[in-house]
Amino acid sequence: MDWIEANGASLRYDLSGSGSATVVAIHEVGGCIESWDDAIAPFQRRFRVLRYDQRGFGMSERTRTITMDGIVADLVALLDGLQIVGPVHLVGCAMGAAIALAFAGRHPGRVGRIVTASPATWANADPAVARKRIDEIERAGVRAVEQGSLAASYPEVMRVLDRARFERFRRRWLANDPEAMAAILRMSTNPSFDLSADLARIAAPTLVVGCTHDPIRTPAMAGKVAAQIPGAKYVEASSGHFMAIETPELFAELAVPFLTAGAAGAK
């Protein structure tokens, strides 16, 4: 792992695996490079894999302001800085999925194929509830919203599959910077947050996964996103909001064959 100066921020990244195609794995809200640890091996056997900590998260530079324009610009600068000029494949869950779709809509020539699960492409939270959650994080830190947040994003039906995996996730999640968490929640829960225009411009073959144990971005919501992307394929899977973390083997089982079909030529 290393750091690079990209778009005016120090970003931690990791390049691993082999192959002519590059897969960019984009983490969820409150995630980091390690979010992909349990899912990455099947990708590494077929692709070069780029993981990175988004600005404000993991061990990348802290920030108090987050916008989708800035997030996409960071990824452009990261790819340019690493001299990854050909089309890349994108994978992500939840907000990581939204980032992948926003990037693909704004830079269609730079994307080969896309796999997303539970994409968060418009604000669906009650504004008053969202404001209360953000206020609690800013006042008392991430732990103040732990119970309610994780009950929805990582429900008990997913925890029992691998209790140790959930505990690792929970402890890592609690280590998040409250200001960055509040900033990205402020962006994603604002009523003006809507990536519909980006979805309509996506040219890459796209797989959208709806997760049956996700009450935050339900399968019906994921299906609506798929319907807005030209030619997208939609499937449902028994998983939760953070599919690549909660059921990493299942995520790879769906994603790798879909990406392999378009692996040639992406560098």
C-alpha positions as MATLAB code, in Angstrom:
seq = 'MDWIEANGASLRYDLSGSGSATVVAIHEVGGCIESWDDAIAPFQRRFRVLRYDQRGFGMSERTRTITMDGIVADLVALLDGLQIVGPVHLVGCAMGAAIALAFAGRHPGRVGRIVTASPATWANADPAVARKRIDEIERAGVRAVEQGSLAASYPEVMRVLDRARFERFRRRWLANDPEAMAAILRMSTNPSFDLSADLARIAAPTLVVGCTHDPIRTPAMAGKVAAQIPGAKYVEASSGHFMAIETPELFAELAVPFLTAGAAGAK';
ca = [
       0.000    0.000    0.000;
       1.116    3.555   -0.655;
      -0.080    7.159   -0.810;
      -0.419    9.484   -3.772;
      -1.244   13.175   -4.095;
      -4.405   13.311   -6.217;
      -6.714   16.277   -6.786;
      -5.131   18.125   -3.881;
      -5.452   15.286   -1.343;
      -3.238   12.514   -0.055;
      -4.980    9.229   -0.885;
      -3.941    5.782    0.312;
      -4.173    3.110   -2.371;
      -3.296   -0.507   -3.069;
      -2.585   -2.174   -6.428;
      -2.519   -5.955   -6.470;
      -3.307   -8.928   -8.666;
      -2.446   -9.465  -12.298;
      -4.002   -9.387  -15.724;
      -4.539   -6.920  -18.543;
      -7.749   -5.489  -17.035;
      -7.940   -3.268  -13.965;
     -10.823   -3.446  -11.506;
     -11.381   -0.446   -9.223;
     -13.022   -1.521   -5.954;
     -14.830    1.433   -4.363;
     -15.698    1.223   -0.678;
     -18.894    2.147    1.145;
     -19.629    5.081    3.493;
     -17.313    4.625    6.447;
     -15.240    2.065    4.591;
     -11.635    1.799    3.487;
      -9.264   -0.436    1.529;
      -9.810   -3.191    4.081;
     -13.521   -3.318    3.266;
     -12.515   -5.535    0.333;
     -10.188   -7.910    2.190;
     -12.543  -10.892    2.226;
     -13.792  -10.420   -1.348;
     -10.640   -9.539   -3.232;
      -8.889  -12.887   -3.866;
     -11.117  -14.052   -6.771;
     -10.654  -10.664   -8.449;
      -6.873  -10.754   -8.016;
      -6.652  -14.070   -9.842;
      -8.127  -12.530  -12.997;
      -7.481   -8.795  -12.769;
      -5.236   -6.092  -11.469;
      -7.189   -4.588   -8.562;
      -7.025   -0.968   -7.404;
      -8.416   -0.206   -3.960;
      -8.196    3.172   -2.302;
      -9.351    5.085    0.763;
     -11.656    7.883   -0.306;
     -10.847   11.384    0.896;
     -11.903   11.602    4.550;
     -11.818    7.842    5.207;
      -9.361    5.125    6.106;
      -5.865    6.606    6.063;
      -6.468    9.204    3.362;
      -6.457   12.934    4.037;
      -9.245   14.192    6.288;
     -11.893   16.606    5.044;
     -14.961   18.447    6.295;
     -16.605   18.847    2.879;
     -17.624   16.040    0.526;
     -19.448   16.334   -2.803;
     -20.011   13.792   -5.564;
     -18.204   16.104   -7.977;
     -15.192   16.002   -5.671;
     -15.370   12.237   -5.166;
     -15.422   11.619   -8.923;
     -12.613   14.127   -9.490;
     -10.500   12.329   -6.863;
     -10.884    9.025   -8.722;
     -10.010   10.645  -12.049;
      -6.870   12.122  -10.513;
      -5.958    8.822   -8.839;
      -6.191    6.916  -12.122;
      -4.232    9.615  -13.942;
      -1.580    9.706  -11.223;
      -1.120    5.942  -11.451;
      -1.074    6.164  -15.276;
      -4.092    3.889  -15.647;
      -5.338    5.327  -18.917;
      -7.438    2.540  -20.449;
     -11.002    1.630  -19.497;
     -11.326    0.144  -16.027;
     -14.003   -2.034  -14.493;
     -15.783   -0.680  -11.428;
     -17.255   -2.552   -8.465;
     -18.948   -1.119   -5.385;
     -21.701   -1.505   -2.825;
     -24.050    1.121   -1.369;
     -22.334    4.530   -1.725;
     -19.397    2.793   -3.406;
     -21.883    1.650   -6.046;
     -23.197    5.188   -6.439;
     -19.679    6.510   -6.937;
     -19.021    3.871   -9.599;
     -22.195    4.841  -11.461;
     -21.531    8.574  -11.180;
     -18.006    8.097  -12.532;
     -19.304    5.928  -15.389;
     -21.942    8.485  -16.332;
     -19.465   11.358  -16.367;
     -16.520    9.502  -17.937;
     -18.065    6.773  -20.098;
     -14.922    6.308  -22.182;
     -12.939    5.296  -19.110;
     -15.192    2.424  -18.002;
     -15.321   -1.141  -19.250;
     -17.908   -2.926  -17.078;
     -19.647   -2.224  -13.770;
     -20.971   -4.349  -10.916;
     -22.936   -2.588   -8.185;
     -24.941   -3.790   -5.199;
     -27.513   -1.676   -3.324;
     -26.592    1.504   -5.233;
     -27.367    4.720   -3.330;
     -28.212    7.032   -6.208;
     -30.824    9.326   -4.671;
     -31.716   10.583   -1.196;
     -34.304    8.323    0.402;
     -33.887    9.211    4.082;
     -36.432   11.283    5.964;
     -34.790   14.745    6.155;
     -35.552   15.180    9.853;
     -34.193   11.741   10.723;
     -31.104   12.347    8.618;
     -30.470   15.707   10.257;
     -30.774   14.164   13.724;
     -28.297   11.430   12.816;
     -25.778   13.932   11.460;
     -26.182   16.134   14.553;
     -25.556   13.146   16.829;
     -22.383   12.203   14.950;
     -21.063   15.770   15.107;
     -21.936   16.084   18.804;
     -20.913   12.692   20.177;
     -19.042   10.795   17.450;
     -19.828    7.756   15.331;
     -20.517    5.510   18.318;
     -23.593    7.629   19.108;
     -25.396    6.191   16.064;
     -23.878    2.712   16.084;
     -26.908    0.738   17.159;
     -29.406    2.204   14.721;
     -27.005    2.423   11.795;
     -25.640   -1.097   11.990;
     -29.016   -2.677   12.753;
     -30.090   -1.598    9.277;
     -26.853   -1.869    7.312;
     -25.599   -5.125    8.862;
     -28.674   -6.917   10.299;
     -28.563   -9.918   12.597;
     -29.454  -12.309    9.781;
     -26.143  -11.330    8.168;
     -24.119  -11.212   11.381;
     -24.817  -14.844   12.244;
     -23.177  -15.982    9.006;
     -19.781  -14.945   10.383;
     -19.817  -13.265   13.771;
     -16.075  -12.551   13.738;
     -16.382  -10.822   10.367;
     -19.115   -8.563   11.716;
     -17.076   -7.678   14.807;
     -14.082   -6.715   12.673;
     -16.330   -4.544   10.563;
     -17.983   -2.942   13.612;
     -14.709   -2.013   15.292;
     -13.290   -0.607   12.079;
     -16.497    1.361   11.441;
     -16.319    2.918   14.916;
     -12.858    4.283   14.102;
     -14.263    6.626   11.437;
     -13.694   10.364   11.594;
     -17.002   11.964   12.700;
     -16.531   15.036   10.501;
     -16.073   12.962    7.343;
     -19.005   10.718    8.223;
     -21.216   13.737    8.801;
     -20.033   15.327    5.547;
     -20.832   12.356    3.318;
     -24.167   11.779    5.051;
     -24.990   15.442    4.553;
     -24.354   14.989    0.837;
     -26.189   11.686    0.396;
     -29.280   12.542    2.447;
     -29.820   16.013    0.987;
     -33.091   16.013   -1.006;
     -31.159   17.392   -3.987;
     -28.927   14.308   -4.173;
     -29.957   12.466   -7.361;
     -27.732   10.704   -9.898;
     -30.472   10.021  -12.453;
     -28.737   12.117  -15.125;
     -25.538   10.123  -14.653;
     -27.370    6.798  -14.908;
     -28.860    7.723  -18.261;
     -25.392    8.440  -19.716;
     -23.787    5.120  -18.724;
     -22.540    3.213  -21.772;
     -20.788    0.304  -20.028;
     -22.408   -3.109  -19.496;
     -23.727   -2.950  -15.936;
     -24.874   -5.513  -13.385;
     -27.041   -4.191  -10.545;
     -27.638   -6.441   -7.533;
     -30.583   -5.971   -5.201;
     -29.965   -7.423   -1.731;
     -32.931   -9.074   -0.044;
     -31.788   -8.201    3.503;
     -31.160   -4.519    2.813;
     -33.836   -2.228    4.284;
     -31.862    0.900    3.362;
     -31.655    0.342   -0.388;
     -34.256   -2.316   -0.987;
     -34.337   -4.632   -4.016;
     -37.184   -2.501   -5.395;
     -34.920    0.557   -5.214;
     -32.019   -1.304   -6.813;
     -34.339   -2.470   -9.587;
     -35.376    1.122  -10.212;
     -31.714    2.089  -10.595;
     -31.124   -0.744  -13.067;
     -34.103    0.398  -15.123;
     -32.500    3.834  -15.535;
     -29.234    2.436  -16.928;
     -29.323    1.565  -20.632;
     -29.101   -2.222  -21.045;
     -28.339   -2.965  -17.395;
     -28.835   -6.462  -15.994;
     -30.605   -6.829  -12.641;
     -30.398   -9.763  -10.202;
     -31.274  -10.296   -6.547;
     -29.105  -11.934   -3.921;
     -29.443  -12.974   -0.294;
     -27.253  -10.329    1.312;
     -27.287   -6.980    3.100;
     -26.431   -3.352    2.439;
     -22.672   -3.995    2.344;
     -22.721   -7.107    0.173;
     -18.975   -7.330   -0.473;
     -18.393   -7.332    3.283;
     -21.354   -9.377    4.514;
     -21.278  -12.052    1.790;
     -17.941  -11.521   -0.004;
     -17.911  -14.943   -1.652;
     -21.352  -14.370   -3.156;
     -20.381  -10.917   -4.387;
     -17.314  -12.301   -6.151;
     -19.338  -15.209   -7.550;
     -21.657  -12.747   -9.285;
     -19.117  -10.072  -10.184;
     -16.093  -11.907  -11.546;
     -17.855  -13.760  -14.407;
     -19.666  -10.581  -15.435;
     -16.430   -8.600  -15.502;
     -14.440  -11.378  -17.177;
     -16.716  -11.174  -20.196;
     -15.284   -7.712  -20.848;
     -11.755   -8.088  -19.513;
      -9.883   -7.846  -22.791;
      -8.410   -4.465  -23.516;
      -8.879   -2.751  -20.149;
      -5.558   -1.674  -18.662;
];
